[in-house]
Amino acid sequence: MHNFLPVAYFEGQFRDFNDAKISIATHALHYGTGAFGGLRGIPDPDNNGQILLFRLDRHCQRLSASARLLNYDLPAETIQTIITDFVKKNRPITSFYIRPLVYTSDLGISPRLHNVEKNFFIYGLELGDYLSPEGVTCRISSWYRQEDRSLPLRGKISGAYITSSLAKTEAVESGFDEAILMNSQGKVSEASGMNVFIVRHGQLITPGYDQDILEGITRDSILTLARDLGIEVVERPVDKSELFIAEEVFLSGTAAKITPVRQVESYRLPTQRPLTDHLRQHLTAITEGRDPTYQDWVFRIDI
Ligand SMILES: Cc1ncc(COP(=O)(O)O)c(C=O)c1O
């Protein structure tokens, strides 16, 4: 059972989380016509009464772009103001996750995006580790990542998560922790809710935007950080077999942070992961507001 934050933003107002309810006839529930975000926050470990949100601006921009793909005009600045107020009202005392969702809130049938009422809500929950920080085992999914010609993959569209759900359940029910999905070209795309990185010959490699990935904000942060640290970084198509012989493999995402991969299918990966550890230490320091170089990635809210 999750510990939800007590106050939600729903239908234009802040109210008790338990009173924020939608009808069974809600359009988005039937057609997956929503788009969501997911960002993490923590109380400042310095105990100065501030809450730190990681890359709030980028999360709001991505949600606003996702909303546009759903024919809904919701400026990033509006989302940012509401999220800031949401945090002030909840005054979280532990590590937490914010889930904003835009959706077709109309009651009625017929899949469409025009002439249908839309709305926006936010709720939050306490969230520690989403995947084991010790590392996970991954299955290559029999489900393939969608293509942008069928679904706008630049948005975090709710309906797209049927594929993630199928892949995750298939992986877990066959004894693995996570799924890695190939794209329609048979190249590595991403995991059920994370981007994928590998290390080969000391190079940090990840599939590019042309590989049907979600534009992960953690992925972007890792690429910037790695380049700043002088690590050689390459965005290119990755073959499935490279996952089996890589020096290191890790997953990145807001929920998963940097999660090492211990095994892919039956291939066990090395237990020494110097680059993964190095990047993880830096990313943790950045999200905790301890790295002065990346202060602008941390949005501070006085509560
Ligand atoms: C399908 C998918 N890929 C990748 C990611 C990682 O993105 P981010 O780092 O922005 O959380 C997520 C999580 O949001 C996701 O759902």
The ligand as an SDF file (V2000), in Angstrom:
LIG
                    3D

 16 16  0  0  0  0  0  0  0  0999 V2000
    8.8490    4.5290  -20.8760 C   0  0  0  0  0  0  0  0  0  0  0  0
    9.8190    5.3490  -20.0920 C   0  0  0  0  0  0  0  0  0  0  0  0
   11.0740    5.4930  -20.5380 N   0  0  0  0  0  0  0  0  0  0  0  0
   11.9840    6.2140  -19.8560 C   0  0  0  0  0  0  0  0  0  0  0  0
   11.6750    6.8430  -18.6680 C   0  0  0  0  0  0  0  0  0  0  0  0
   12.6990    7.6520  -17.9480 C   0  0  0  0  0  0  0  0  0  0  0  0
   12.3900    9.0320  -18.0320 O   0  0  0  0  0  0  0  0  0  0  0  0
   12.7820   10.0480  -16.8890 P   0  0  0  0  0  0  0  0  0  0  0  0
   14.2350    9.9310  -16.6820 O   0  0  0  0  0  0  0  0  0  0  0  0
   12.3820   11.3720  -17.4410 O   0  0  0  0  0  0  0  0  0  0  0  0
   12.0110    9.6750  -15.6690 O   0  0  0  0  0  0  0  0  0  0  0  0
   10.3660    6.7290  -18.1680 C   0  0  0  0  0  0  0  0  0  0  0  0
    9.9800    7.3780  -16.9120 C   0  0  0  0  0  0  0  0  0  0  0  0
    9.4510    8.4440  -16.9350 O   0  0  0  0  0  0  0  0  0  0  0  0
    9.4190    5.9740  -18.8970 C   0  0  0  0  0  0  0  0  0  0  0  0
    8.1640    5.8260  -18.4440 O   0  0  0  0  0  0  0  0  0  0  0  0
  1  2  1  0
  2  3  1  0
  2 15  2  0
  3  4  2  0
  4  5  1  0
  5  6  1  0
  5 12  2  0
  6  7  1  0
  7  8  1  0
  8  9  2  0
  8 10  1  0
  8 11  1  0
 12 13  1  0
 12 15  1  0
 13 14  2  0
 15 16  1  0
M  END
$$$$
